[in-house]
């Protein structure tokens, strides 16, 4: 099968979904891109998080009782006008510090933690899980990179295909328009061509024009008719 860069626009525009898919596979094969990269295994051991804890935004510690967190949040809210935060500017140095009002909303965040006894009991499993997870991340990165390469190949081929389809549709519309010009010119193709060139030739690239009119260039008929009319005037 020919590569898409070896095809004419008419051939490209007529491609089917199956043929496009084959072109993508051939291009991937030549570039050394896996056609169907293996999906990485994610069945490593998971230990459930069972312990809830609460943190008041702006503090660094956690409370196991939501009521305690609520009381702390209320206290901080009541003292909001007195709360300050440390600030610095990297341009003047991190050791140049000052205080500013704490203006962030005081709220309670909830988070799930592992049970300490479970972690100690399942330590060997968790060490294995860590290794499996790291291996998964590496495989996932390779998988994503391969999928991205396949997508880029697919996008490049479909871009050429859609461009060829667009040109084909334009060419068909222009051919239909020219047929109407011939009809309005009483079947005189030369006259129809003269009017067609006046209206459309300047907006059509030379290659497309040549395809529509069997290799001829724009305005050739116009020049022929002008010369013919001049000769007729001279003879009369």
Buried (B, 14 or more C-beta within 10 A) or exposed (E): EEEBEEBEBEEBBEBEEEBBEEBBBBBBEEEEBBEEBEEBEEEBEEBEEEEEBBBBEBEEEBBEEEEEBBEBBEEBEEEEEEBEEEEEEEEEEEEEEEEEEBEEEBEBEEEEEBBEEBEEEBEEBBEEBEEBEEEBEEBBEBBEEBBEBBEBBBEEBBEBBEEBBEBBEBBEEBEEBBEEBBEEBEEEBEBBBBBBBEEBBEEBEEEBBBBBBEEEEBBBBBEEBEEEEEEEEEEE
